[in-house]
Amino acid sequence: MPAMPALAEFSEAIARYESDLRTLCAFIHGNPELGLEEWRAASMQVAILKKMGFNVETNVAGLPTSFKATW
């Protein structure tokens, strides 16, 4: 059952970053932005992903608010 170690690792990561993720959710909910103009939300998401150890590429496909995160 190879999925179980991945599930455990995922659950651990969620628990470790729960505060950041809750802050992100509350921020996005409290600060709506128009589609393709999500400057504040994208910035916060990129910061959290970098903190979690992801490599983050911004401005993907020429869209200034887009990003791609890889592990």
Disulfide bonds with the S-S distance in Angstrom:
none
